[in-house]
Amino acid sequence: MPKAQETAVYTHGHHESVLRSHTWRTAANSAAYLLGSLKPHMQILDIGCGPGTITADLAALVPQGHVTGVDHAPGILEQARATADERGLANVGFEVADVHALPYPDDTFCVVHAHQVLQHVGDPVQALREMLRVTRPGGYVAVRDSDYAAMTWYPAVAGMDDWLGLYRRVARANGGEPDAGRRLRSWALAAGFTDVTATSSTWTFSTPGERAWWSGLWADRTVASAYADLATRGGHATAEQLHAVAAAWREWGRREDGWFAVLHGEILGRKPGGDETGEAEGEEPEAAAGSAA
């Protein structure tokens, strides 16, 4: 098994303003490209599960299977477990793991999923190699990441361009790649994938409620989260500049004609061999496996 290696610093951290976004995510709004490939018996690994809302949705979609949610940050897993408990899901478990060196045997899971993960890791190609390694023949690796340079908005409120440039500088200084969405297929090919379907989808925020929510969480994140600390300690911005960026976000949120779109790149990679169920040829589907929990 490959040796674990240092990951990039997670730029966002787990401040309330970050979790406000993460807990909004569902399988429907964040993994629609994958859902048509799921079968009720599947064993799924959800990497970078965070507070577990997508993980819980996936578990509900594979009632005869099992979902293992993993995250590099141990603290967030208690919230993930609470999310699953609140929904009465017995076919889901959570563990600490590093995507660069996953603690599972080869060919363990029918689906390995990661949402907004590769933009934050130290070596996305190695991460994809590991994801493919633990996927069963015929199974799927499903990855979705946003692409900051492709985000777009209206109107052109003064200070919003400053936000984008600052975020991309901070993320790259932390070892990540904020424009990951456009690179996913390239990274997958470098990792040895031979069957990759690349797609894209968006989140769009335009109603008064959506604008207030999206602008508010980014304004708060800019001045109060781990991102704010990293920006100031790294010399990328002063506290005054961060407050100016937060004010720009709030100004955009108040605009009745405001509109914001987040572009995501997506890949669905198939591991050679097996069949479309993610099982090896001739293999019977398993019940929920404690060994994959």
Sine and cosine of phi, psi and omega as CSV:
sin_phi,cos_phi,sin_psi,cos_psi,sin_omega,cos_omega
0.00,0.00,0.68,-0.73,-0.04,-1.00
-0.87,0.48,0.48,-0.88,0.04,-1.00
-0.97,0.26,0.68,-0.73,0.07,-1.00
-0.88,0.48,0.57,-0.82,0.02,-1.00
-0.76,-0.65,0.27,-0.96,-0.05,-1.00
-0.89,0.45,0.76,-0.65,0.08,-1.00
-1.00,-0.02,0.21,-0.98,0.12,-0.99
-0.92,0.39,0.34,-0.94,0.11,-0.99
-0.94,0.35,0.73,-0.69,0.03,-1.00
-0.96,0.27,0.93,-0.36,-0.18,-0.98
-0.89,0.46,-0.61,0.79,-0.13,-0.99
-0.99,0.14,-0.57,0.82,-0.15,-0.99
0.94,0.34,-0.24,-0.97,-0.05,-1.00
-0.82,-0.57,0.60,0.80,0.12,-0.99
-0.87,0.50,0.39,-0.92,-0.01,-1.00
-0.81,0.58,-0.59,0.81,-0.01,-1.00
-0.92,0.40,-0.46,0.89,0.05,-1.00
-0.97,0.22,-0.73,0.68,0.00,-1.00
-0.91,0.42,-0.43,0.91,0.09,-1.00
-0.84,0.54,-0.61,0.80,0.06,-1.00
-0.98,0.19,-0.73,0.68,-0.10,-1.00
-0.89,0.46,-0.62,0.78,-0.03,-1.00
-0.97,0.24,-0.21,0.98,0.08,-1.00
-0.98,0.21,-0.35,0.94,-0.12,-0.99
-0.96,0.28,0.67,-0.75,0.03,-1.00
-0.76,-0.65,0.20,-0.98,0.11,-0.99
-0.88,0.47,-0.58,0.82,-0.04,-1.00
-0.93,0.37,-0.68,0.73,-0.07,-1.00
-1.00,-0.04,-0.10,1.00,-0.08,-1.00
-0.75,-0.66,-0.15,0.99,-0.02,-1.00
-0.59,-0.81,0.49,0.87,-0.05,-1.00
-0.86,0.52,-0.54,0.84,-0.03,-1.00
-0.90,0.43,-0.34,0.94,-0.04,-1.00
-1.00,-0.09,-0.48,0.88,-0.27,-0.96
-0.87,0.49,-0.55,0.83,0.00,-1.00
-0.93,0.38,-0.25,0.97,0.00,-1.00
-1.00,-0.09,-0.09,1.00,-0.06,-1.00
-0.99,0.17,0.59,-0.81,0.09,-1.00
-0.84,-0.54,0.49,-0.87,-0.13,-0.99
-0.85,0.53,-0.43,0.90,-0.10,-1.00
-1.00,-0.02,-0.05,1.00,-0.26,-0.97
-0.92,0.40,0.54,-0.84,0.15,-0.99
-0.99,-0.13,0.86,-0.52,-0.12,-0.99
-0.85,-0.52,0.66,-0.75,0.16,-0.99
-0.94,-0.34,0.85,-0.53,0.01,-1.00
-0.94,-0.33,0.96,-0.29,-0.10,-0.99
-1.00,-0.01,0.67,-0.74,-0.04,-1.00
0.93,0.37,0.72,0.69,-0.19,-0.98
-0.94,0.34,-0.34,0.94,0.01,-1.00
0.83,0.56,-0.71,-0.71,-0.04,-1.00
-0.96,0.27,-0.02,1.00,0.23,-0.97
1.00,0.05,0.25,0.97,-0.02,-1.00
-0.94,0.33,-0.68,0.73,0.07,-1.00
-0.93,0.38,-0.66,0.75,0.01,-1.00
-0.83,0.56,-0.72,0.69,-0.01,-1.00
-0.90,0.44,-0.65,0.76,0.05,-1.00
-0.88,0.48,-0.68,0.73,0.01,-1.00
-0.89,0.45,-0.65,0.76,0.01,-1.00
-0.89,0.46,-0.62,0.78,0.03,-1.00
-0.91,0.41,-0.43,0.90,-0.04,-1.00
-1.00,0.04,-0.18,0.98,0.04,-1.00
-0.81,-0.58,0.91,0.41,-0.14,-0.99
-0.89,0.46,-0.43,0.90,0.07,-1.00
-0.99,-0.11,0.07,1.00,-0.01,-1.00
-0.94,-0.35,-0.47,-0.88,-0.03,-1.00
-0.44,-0.90,0.59,-0.81,0.06,-1.00
-0.86,-0.51,0.76,-0.65,0.11,-0.99
-0.95,-0.33,0.88,-0.47,0.07,-1.00
-0.99,-0.13,0.75,-0.66,0.03,-1.00
-0.79,-0.61,0.51,-0.86,0.06,-1.00
-0.54,-0.84,0.48,-0.88,0.02,-1.00
-0.97,0.23,-0.33,0.94,-0.04,-1.00
-0.98,-0.21,0.94,-0.34,-0.07,-1.00
-0.87,0.50,-0.58,0.81,-0.12,-0.99
-0.87,0.49,-0.56,0.83,-0.07,-1.00
-0.96,0.28,-0.28,0.96,-0.10,-1.00
-0.94,0.34,-0.43,0.90,0.08,-1.00
-0.90,0.44,-0.63,0.78,0.06,-1.00
-0.92,0.38,-0.61,0.79,0.04,-1.00
-0.89,0.46,-0.69,0.73,0.03,-1.00
-0.89,0.45,-0.64,0.77,0.03,-1.00
-0.90,0.44,-0.61,0.79,0.04,-1.00
-0.87,0.49,-0.72,0.69,0.00,-1.00
-0.92,0.40,-0.65,0.76,0.00,-1.00
-0.90,0.44,-0.66,0.75,0.01,-1.00
-0.87,0.49,-0.48,0.88,-0.01,-1.00
-1.00,-0.09,0.04,1.00,0.06,-1.00
0.92,0.40,0.56,0.83,-0.05,-1.00
-1.00,-0.07,0.86,-0.51,0.00,-1.00
-0.99,-0.15,-0.17,0.99,-0.09,-1.00
-0.97,-0.22,0.63,0.77,-0.01,-1.00
-0.58,-0.82,0.61,-0.79,0.06,-1.00
-0.61,-0.79,0.26,-0.97,-0.10,-0.99
-0.71,-0.71,0.63,-0.77,-0.02,-1.00
-0.58,-0.81,0.35,-0.94,0.15,-0.99
-1.00,0.08,0.72,-0.69,0.02,-1.00
-0.38,-0.93,0.43,-0.90,0.08,-1.00
-0.96,-0.28,0.84,-0.55,-0.05,-1.00
-0.88,0.47,-0.38,0.92,0.02,-1.00
-0.95,0.31,-0.35,0.94,-0.02,-1.00
-0.48,-0.88,0.98,0.18,-0.08,-1.00
-0.94,0.33,0.68,-0.74,-0.10,-1.00
-1.00,0.06,0.73,0.68,-0.02,-1.00
-0.74,-0.68,0.50,-0.87,0.04,-1.00
-0.92,0.40,0.28,-0.96,0.13,-0.99
-0.83,0.56,0.53,-0.85,0.19,-0.98
0.86,0.51,0.70,0.71,-0.05,-1.00
-1.00,-0.05,-0.64,0.77,-0.20,-0.98
-0.91,-0.41,0.54,-0.84,0.10,-1.00
-0.97,0.26,-0.58,0.82,-0.01,-1.00
-0.68,-0.74,0.72,-0.69,0.15,-0.99
-0.87,-0.49,0.87,-0.50,-0.16,-0.99
-0.86,-0.51,0.62,-0.79,0.09,-1.00
-0.57,-0.82,0.83,-0.56,0.01,-1.00
-0.90,-0.44,0.86,-0.51,0.01,-1.00
0.84,0.54,0.70,0.71,-0.03,-1.00
-0.93,-0.37,-0.76,0.65,-0.17,-0.99
-0.91,0.42,-0.39,0.92,0.06,-1.00
-0.92,0.39,-0.28,0.96,-0.08,-1.00
-0.95,-0.32,-0.07,1.00,-0.12,-0.99
-1.00,-0.09,0.34,-0.94,-0.05,-1.00
-0.95,0.31,-0.53,0.85,-0.06,-1.00
-0.62,-0.78,1.00,0.05,-0.06,-1.00
-0.89,0.45,-0.50,0.87,0.02,-1.00
-0.93,0.37,-0.71,0.71,0.07,-1.00
-0.89,0.46,-0.63,0.78,0.04,-1.00
-0.86,0.50,-0.69,0.73,0.02,-1.00
-0.92,0.38,-0.59,0.81,0.08,-1.00
-0.86,0.50,-0.69,0.73,0.01,-1.00
-0.91,0.41,-0.65,0.76,0.03,-1.00
-0.88,0.47,-0.67,0.74,0.03,-1.00
-0.93,0.38,-0.62,0.78,-0.03,-1.00
-0.86,0.51,-0.69,0.73,-0.08,-1.00
-1.00,0.06,0.02,1.00,0.06,-1.00
-1.00,0.06,0.65,-0.76,0.03,-1.00
-0.95,0.31,0.46,-0.89,0.13,-0.99
-0.81,0.58,0.73,-0.69,-0.06,-1.00
1.00,0.06,-0.16,0.99,-0.02,-1.00
-1.00,0.06,-0.06,-1.00,-0.16,-0.99
-0.82,-0.58,0.60,-0.80,0.25,-0.97
-0.94,-0.33,0.84,-0.54,-0.08,-1.00
-0.85,-0.52,0.86,-0.51,-0.08,-1.00
-0.72,-0.69,0.70,-0.72,0.05,-1.00
-0.68,-0.73,0.78,-0.63,0.03,-1.00
-0.64,-0.76,0.58,-0.81,0.08,-1.00
-0.96,0.27,0.20,-0.98,-0.01,-1.00
-0.72,-0.69,0.98,-0.20,-0.16,-0.99
-0.89,0.46,-0.64,0.77,-0.03,-1.00
-0.90,0.44,-0.37,0.93,0.00,-1.00
-1.00,-0.07,-0.05,1.00,0.06,-1.00
-0.92,0.40,0.58,-0.81,-0.05,-1.00
-0.59,-0.81,0.46,-0.89,-0.07,-1.00
-0.46,-0.89,0.23,-0.97,0.08,-1.00
-0.54,-0.84,0.61,-0.79,-0.07,1.00
-0.98,0.18,0.10,-1.00,-0.06,-1.00
-0.99,0.13,0.95,0.32,0.01,-1.00
-0.91,0.42,0.73,-0.68,0.02,-1.00
-0.85,0.52,0.76,-0.66,0.02,-1.00
0.97,-0.26,-0.34,0.94,0.00,-1.00
-0.94,0.33,-0.61,0.80,0.09,-1.00
-0.89,0.45,-0.57,0.82,0.06,-1.00
-0.88,0.47,-0.64,0.77,0.03,-1.00
-0.86,0.51,-0.74,0.67,-0.08,-1.00
-0.90,0.43,-0.71,0.70,0.01,-1.00
-0.89,0.45,-0.64,0.76,0.01,-1.00
-0.91,0.41,-0.72,0.69,-0.02,-1.00
-0.86,0.50,-0.70,0.72,-0.03,-1.00
-0.90,0.43,-0.60,0.80,0.04,-1.00
-0.91,0.41,-0.71,0.70,-0.03,-1.00
-0.90,0.43,-0.71,0.70,-0.03,-1.00
-0.87,0.48,-0.68,0.74,-0.01,-1.00
-0.94,0.33,-0.58,0.82,0.05,-1.00
-0.91,0.42,-0.44,0.90,0.02,-1.00
-1.00,0.09,0.00,1.00,0.04,-1.00
0.99,-0.11,0.09,1.00,-0.01,-1.00
-0.99,-0.15,-0.03,-1.00,0.03,-1.00
-0.73,-0.68,0.99,-0.13,-0.08,-1.00
-0.91,0.41,-0.38,0.93,0.03,-1.00
-0.99,-0.13,0.73,0.69,-0.10,-0.99
-0.94,0.34,-0.55,0.84,-0.12,-0.99
-0.79,0.62,-0.68,0.73,-0.04,-1.00
-0.96,0.27,-0.26,0.96,-0.09,-1.00
-0.99,-0.15,-0.11,0.99,-0.16,-0.99
-0.86,0.52,-0.72,0.69,-0.02,-1.00
-0.90,0.44,-0.67,0.75,0.02,-1.00
-0.88,0.48,-0.70,0.71,0.03,-1.00
-0.89,0.46,-0.65,0.76,-0.01,-1.00
-0.89,0.45,-0.68,0.74,0.03,-1.00
-0.89,0.45,-0.64,0.76,0.03,-1.00
-0.91,0.41,-0.45,0.89,0.00,-1.00
-0.99,0.11,-0.05,1.00,0.06,-1.00
0.98,-0.20,0.14,0.99,0.06,-1.00
-0.93,0.37,0.63,-0.78,0.03,-1.00
-0.88,-0.47,-0.21,0.98,-0.02,-1.00
-0.73,-0.68,1.00,-0.10,-0.10,-0.99
-0.76,-0.65,0.81,-0.59,0.14,-0.99
-0.97,-0.26,0.84,-0.54,-0.03,-1.00
-0.95,-0.31,0.76,-0.64,0.01,-1.00
-0.69,-0.72,-0.04,-1.00,0.07,-1.00
-0.53,-0.85,0.37,-0.93,0.08,-1.00
-0.39,-0.92,0.16,-0.99,-0.09,-1.00
-0.74,-0.67,0.40,-0.92,0.37,-0.93
-0.97,-0.23,0.67,-0.74,0.03,-1.00
-0.79,-0.62,0.72,-0.69,-0.03,-1.00
-0.84,-0.54,0.92,-0.39,-0.08,-1.00
-0.60,-0.80,-0.41,0.91,0.01,-1.00
-0.95,0.30,0.29,-0.96,0.03,-1.00
-0.82,0.57,-0.67,0.74,0.01,-1.00
-0.92,0.40,-0.67,0.74,0.01,-1.00
-0.90,0.43,-0.68,0.74,0.00,-1.00
-0.90,0.44,-0.68,0.73,-0.01,-1.00
-0.89,0.45,-0.67,0.74,-0.03,-1.00
-0.93,0.37,-0.77,0.64,-0.08,-1.00
-0.93,0.38,-0.70,0.72,0.00,-1.00
-0.93,0.36,-0.61,0.79,-0.01,-1.00
-0.91,0.41,-0.68,0.73,-0.03,-1.00
-0.93,0.36,-0.58,0.82,0.03,-1.00
-0.96,0.28,-0.58,0.81,0.07,-1.00
-0.89,0.46,-0.72,0.70,0.01,-1.00
-0.92,0.39,-0.66,0.75,0.00,-1.00
-0.88,0.48,-0.59,0.80,-0.07,-1.00
-0.92,0.40,-0.49,0.87,-0.07,-1.00
-0.92,-0.39,-0.22,0.98,-0.18,-0.98
-0.78,-0.62,-0.04,1.00,-0.11,-0.99
-0.97,-0.23,-0.03,-1.00,0.10,-0.99
-0.86,0.51,-0.54,0.84,0.04,-1.00
-0.85,0.53,-0.68,0.73,0.01,-1.00
-0.88,0.47,-0.68,0.74,0.03,-1.00
-0.89,0.45,-0.70,0.72,-0.01,-1.00
-0.90,0.43,-0.60,0.80,-0.01,-1.00
-0.92,0.40,-0.67,0.75,-0.03,-1.00
-0.98,0.19,-0.71,0.71,-0.02,-1.00
-0.91,0.42,-0.50,0.87,0.01,-1.00
-0.99,0.13,-0.04,1.00,0.01,-1.00
0.97,0.24,0.31,0.95,-0.03,-1.00
-1.00,0.09,-0.41,0.91,-0.02,-1.00
-0.31,-0.95,0.45,-0.89,0.13,-0.99
-1.00,0.02,0.24,-0.97,0.06,-1.00
-0.86,0.52,-0.62,0.78,0.01,-1.00
-0.89,0.45,-0.65,0.76,0.02,-1.00
-0.91,0.41,-0.61,0.79,0.05,-1.00
-0.90,0.43,-0.65,0.76,0.03,-1.00
-0.91,0.41,-0.55,0.83,0.06,-1.00
-0.91,0.41,-0.65,0.76,0.05,-1.00
-0.90,0.43,-0.69,0.72,0.03,-1.00
-0.87,0.50,-0.65,0.76,0.03,-1.00
-0.90,0.44,-0.60,0.80,0.05,-1.00
-0.89,0.46,-0.68,0.73,0.04,-1.00
-0.86,0.50,-0.69,0.72,-0.03,-1.00
-0.92,0.38,-0.58,0.81,0.06,-1.00
-0.90,0.43,-0.70,0.71,0.04,-1.00
-0.86,0.50,-0.67,0.75,-0.02,-1.00
-0.89,0.45,-0.44,0.90,0.01,-1.00
-0.99,0.13,-0.20,0.98,-0.07,-1.00
-0.97,0.23,0.82,-0.57,-0.03,-1.00
-0.90,0.43,-0.43,0.90,0.01,-1.00
-0.99,-0.11,0.25,0.97,-0.05,-1.00
-0.93,0.36,0.60,-0.80,-0.02,-1.00
-0.45,-0.89,0.70,-0.71,-0.01,-1.00
-0.65,-0.76,0.72,-0.69,0.02,-1.00
-0.81,-0.59,0.73,-0.69,0.06,-1.00
-0.94,-0.33,0.91,-0.40,0.05,-1.00
-0.99,0.11,0.69,-0.73,0.09,-1.00
-0.85,-0.52,0.70,-0.71,0.25,-0.97
-1.00,0.04,0.51,-0.86,-0.01,-1.00
-0.66,-0.75,0.61,-0.79,0.19,-0.98
-0.74,-0.67,0.61,-0.79,0.14,-0.99
-0.84,-0.54,0.97,-0.26,-0.05,-1.00
-0.97,-0.22,0.68,-0.73,-0.01,-1.00
-0.96,-0.29,0.75,-0.66,0.05,-1.00
-0.99,0.14,0.74,-0.67,-0.05,-1.00
-0.85,0.52,0.54,-0.84,0.01,-1.00
1.00,-0.07,0.11,-0.99,0.03,-1.00
0.93,0.37,-0.33,-0.94,0.01,-1.00
-0.73,-0.68,-0.10,-0.99,-0.13,-0.99
-0.93,0.36,-0.17,0.99,0.02,-1.00
-1.00,0.10,-0.14,0.99,-0.07,-1.00
0.99,0.11,0.26,0.97,0.06,-1.00
-0.95,-0.32,0.52,-0.85,0.09,-1.00
-0.91,0.42,0.44,-0.90,0.00,-1.00
-0.82,0.57,0.78,-0.63,0.04,-1.00
0.99,0.13,0.01,1.00,-0.06,-1.00
-1.00,-0.05,0.68,-0.73,0.05,-1.00
-0.99,0.16,0.60,-0.80,0.06,-1.00
-0.85,0.52,0.63,-0.78,0.01,-1.00
-1.00,-0.01,0.39,-0.92,0.22,-0.98
-0.97,0.26,0.12,-0.99,0.01,-1.00
-0.79,0.62,0.79,-0.61,-0.15,-0.99
-0.97,-0.24,0.88,-0.48,0.07,-1.00
-0.89,0.45,-0.46,0.89,-0.01,-1.00
-0.93,0.36,-0.30,0.95,0.04,-1.00
-0.96,-0.28,0.29,0.96,-0.05,-1.00
-0.99,-0.16,0.00,0.00,0.00,0.00
